[in-house]
Amino acid sequence: MFGLTSTSLLILMIGGAVLAVVALAVLSTRPGDRSTSWGHRLAVRTAPAVLLVLVGQACAVAAVGLTLNNSYGFYTSWADLLGRPSPDTVIRTGGLVASGQGAVRSYTLHTPVDGRNQRILVWTPPQYQAPSVEQHPFPVVMFLPGQPNTPDGTFRHFHFAATATQLIDSGKVPPFVAVFPSLMIAPPRDTECTDVPAGPQAETWLERYVPDFVSRTYRVQPPGRGWTVLGWSTGGFCAAKLLDSQPARYSSAVSFGGYYQPVEDGTTGDLFHGDRALERENSPLWLYLDDRRHGGLGGDRLLLVAGQQDKETWPQTRRMLAVAASDPAVADIAFPAGGHNFENYRHYLPAALGWSASAWPV
């Protein structure tokens, strides 16, 4: 009833803040007895007033935080917020797809390199089951969530099933399979999809285990020209990095609100252990410049989607575009207004999928 993203919890916090203000007003206007002792006045007036102020402020701050979390999708559950997801938790797929929008399945993968269980979501279009294409391998879109976020959260916030189905049905893109892997593989740490020395092997998870599983389990094209990697926010950073570091595995990458130099802060910890070469190798900007020194992206393409009012991504996007100004392999969608949230960026998913599909083998 009072889940982290539930409306009932938000209403409770708003109601608590309002009631605390009303109670404080009633307490403040109630006549007092000047003959009572200081201790009595402290117990019946001052202490309750302080408590009501604290409760009201806590409820108000919580209400604002819940509203922001519901809008941006930072955390989807109490376990997610506390960094303690249950090992038996499953990704709930109910409600993710409507009738005629294909099928979605969740999986738990064991990764020997970390000894951890990770989760992925896989969407297949209605055409995947058609007898006429039973031997046809499908292109793949790998969509990386933000940080923190979940595969099903990103799937839902971007209206992925409805958007992809409409594009396929209208003939704007061919049928494809989409995979949404977990990005936060060592919660609550933000790994920046990096193979951390003596730590989480986040890049190996995305480069090796996810593609291998999809290729074994589904009728898809092998990694290469028929694969596109998309990403939102931190996932956009990772998408650009994977394209630059593993060009043979993808034909294109799309960065929705991404950035292009790795971040190290309290959420990431020490990612590179002072190894400057390792830090450069995890920077999409540095990797791109290195690619340019050796002939460019080798036929691959990169699309940057960013809002010019998005303070989280626009400064680095602008720098990346300046560096790639003369490169026809780097395209952009720079929309003029709007901040760093799903509401603004999901409108550009159709254009991004159409742009990506134009590079897939026929």
SVG drawing of the C-alpha trace seen along z (x, -y; Angstrom):
<svg xmlns="http://www.w3.org/2000/svg" viewBox="-7 -34 55 55">
<polyline fill="none" stroke="black" stroke-width="0.4" points="0.0,0.0 2.8,-2.4 5.3,-1.5 8.0,-4.0 6.3,-5.2 2.7,-4.8 0.2,-7.7 -1.0,-6.7 2.5,-7.4 2.7,-10.8 -0.7,-11.7 0.2,-10.6 3.3,-12.8 1.4,-15.9 -1.3,-15.3 1.2,-14.9 2.8,-18.3 -0.6,-20.0 -1.8,-18.5 1.5,-19.5 1.0,-23.1 -2.6,-23.1 -1.7,-21.5 1.1,-24.0 -1.3,-26.9 -3.8,-25.5 -1.1,-24.9 0.3,-28.4 -3.0,-30.2 -4.2,-28.2 -4.2,-30.2 -1.5,-29.4 -1.4,-29.5 1.4,-31.8 1.3,-30.3 2.5,-27.0 6.2,-26.0 8.8,-26.3 9.0,-22.5 5.3,-22.2 5.2,-24.7 8.2,-22.9 6.3,-19.6 2.9,-20.8 3.8,-23.6 7.4,-24.0 8.3,-20.4 5.2,-19.6 5.7,-22.7 9.3,-21.7 8.1,-18.2 5.4,-19.5 7.8,-21.7 10.2,-18.8 7.4,-16.4 6.0,-19.0 9.4,-19.7 10.2,-16.0 6.8,-15.3 7.2,-18.3 10.8,-17.3 9.6,-13.7 6.7,-14.8 9.1,-16.8 11.5,-13.9 8.8,-11.4 7.4,-13.7 10.9,-14.1 11.5,-10.4 8.2,-9.6 9.0,-12.0 12.5,-11.0 12.4,-7.3 15.5,-7.3 14.3,-4.5 11.4,-2.1 11.2,-0.4 12.3,-0.6 14.9,2.1 16.2,0.2 16.5,-3.0 18.3,-1.1 20.6,0.7 19.4,4.1 17.5,5.8 16.2,9.2 18.0,12.1 14.5,13.6 13.0,10.4 11.6,10.8 11.0,8.0 7.3,7.7 6.2,7.6 2.5,7.2 1.3,3.9 4.5,3.3 2.9,4.4 -0.7,4.1 -2.4,6.4 -0.8,6.4 2.5,4.8 4.5,8.0 5.9,9.9 8.3,9.2 10.2,11.6 12.5,11.2 15.6,13.3 18.1,13.8 21.7,14.4 24.5,15.7 27.8,14.0 30.8,16.1 33.2,13.1 31.4,11.5 29.5,14.4 26.4,12.2 22.9,12.7 21.8,9.9 18.5,9.2 17.6,8.4 14.3,7.7 13.8,8.8 11.0,7.6 10.0,9.3 7.6,7.7 4.4,9.6 6.2,10.5 8.8,12.6 6.3,15.5 5.1,15.2 5.6,18.5 6.8,16.5 9.9,15.3 10.7,18.4 14.2,18.6 14.8,14.9 17.3,13.5 16.2,10.2 18.2,7.0 18.8,6.1 18.5,2.9 20.2,3.0 18.8,0.2 20.8,-0.8 18.9,-2.4 20.1,-5.4 21.7,-5.3 19.9,-4.5 17.1,-2.9 15.8,0.5 15.2,2.3 11.4,2.2 11.5,-1.4 13.2,-2.6 11.0,-0.3 7.9,-1.9 9.1,-5.5 10.1,-5.5 6.7,-3.9 8.9,-1.5 6.5,1.3 3.9,-1.1 6.4,-3.2 8.4,-0.3 5.2,1.5 3.8,-1.6 7.1,-2.1 7.2,1.5 3.5,1.6 3.9,-1.6 6.9,-0.2 9.3,-2.9 11.6,-0.3 11.9,3.5 10.9,5.9 13.7,6.2 14.3,7.6 15.1,5.3 17.1,6.1 17.2,4.0 20.0,5.1 20.5,4.0 23.1,1.2 23.5,1.0 25.1,4.4 26.6,3.7 23.9,1.6 24.0,-1.1 27.3,-1.8 27.4,-3.6 30.0,-1.7 29.9,-3.9 29.8,-0.5 33.5,-0.1 35.5,3.0 36.7,1.8 40.1,3.2 39.3,5.8 35.7,4.7 32.5,5.1 33.1,6.0 30.3,3.9 31.7,3.4 32.2,7.2 28.6,7.7 27.4,5.5 30.0,6.5 30.0,10.3 27.3,11.8 24.3,9.9 25.0,10.3 25.9,13.9 22.7,14.7 20.5,12.9 22.3,14.7 21.8,18.1 18.2,17.5 16.7,15.6 16.7,15.8 18.8,12.6 21.6,11.4 25.1,11.8 26.6,8.7 27.7,6.4 25.9,4.5 22.5,5.6 23.0,4.3 22.3,0.9 23.0,-0.3 20.9,-3.0 21.2,-4.5 19.5,-7.0 21.6,-9.4 24.4,-7.2 23.2,-4.6 23.9,-7.1 27.4,-7.5 27.8,-3.8 26.2,-3.5 28.7,-5.9 31.6,-4.1 30.6,-0.7 30.4,-1.9 33.8,-3.5 35.5,-0.6 33.7,2.3 33.0,0.9 32.7,4.4 29.7,5.3 27.4,2.4 26.4,0.4 25.2,-2.6 24.7,-4.1 22.2,-6.6 22.9,-8.7 19.7,-10.2 20.9,-12.8 24.3,-11.2 27.7,-12.6 31.1,-11.8 33.7,-11.8 33.5,-9.4 32.4,-10.7 34.0,-9.8 32.2,-10.9 30.6,-9.5 28.3,-7.3 31.0,-5.7 33.9,-5.3 37.4,-4.9 36.8,-3.4 40.3,-3.6 42.6,-3.3 44.8,-6.1 45.3,-4.5 45.0,-7.4 45.3,-5.1 42.3,-3.1 40.3,-6.4 41.0,-7.5 39.9,-4.1 36.6,-4.6 36.0,-8.1 33.8,-8.2 35.4,-11.6 38.9,-10.2 38.0,-7.0 36.3,-9.0 39.4,-11.2 41.5,-8.1 39.2,-6.6 39.5,-9.8 43.3,-9.5 43.0,-6.0 40.4,-6.8 37.1,-7.5 34.3,-5.2 34.9,-2.7 31.4,-3.0 29.6,-3.1 27.4,-6.1 26.7,-8.0 23.6,-10.0 23.6,-12.5 20.2,-13.6 20.3,-16.4 18.3,-19.4 20.0,-22.7 18.5,-23.5 19.6,-20.2 22.4,-21.2 23.2,-17.5 24.3,-16.8 24.3,-19.8 27.8,-21.2 29.5,-17.8 27.3,-17.3 28.2,-20.7 31.9,-19.8 31.5,-16.4 29.7,-18.0 32.4,-20.6 35.1,-17.9 33.0,-15.9 31.9,-19.0 33.3,-17.7 32.4,-14.1 29.3,-12.9 29.2,-9.8 28.1,-11.8 24.6,-13.3 22.6,-15.1 19.1,-16.1 19.4,-19.3 16.0,-20.3 15.7,-23.9 13.7,-23.6 13.4,-21.0 15.5,-19.4 16.9,-16.0 13.8,-13.8 12.0,-11.0 9.1,-13.3 11.4,-15.3 13.6,-12.6 11.1,-9.9 9.6,-12.0 12.8,-11.4 12.8,-7.6 10.9,-7.2 13.5,-9.3 16.4,-7.5 15.0,-4.1 14.4,-5.1 17.9,-6.5 19.4,-3.3 17.4,-1.0 18.7,-2.7 22.1,-1.1 20.8,2.5 21.3,5.1 18.3,5.7"/>
</svg>
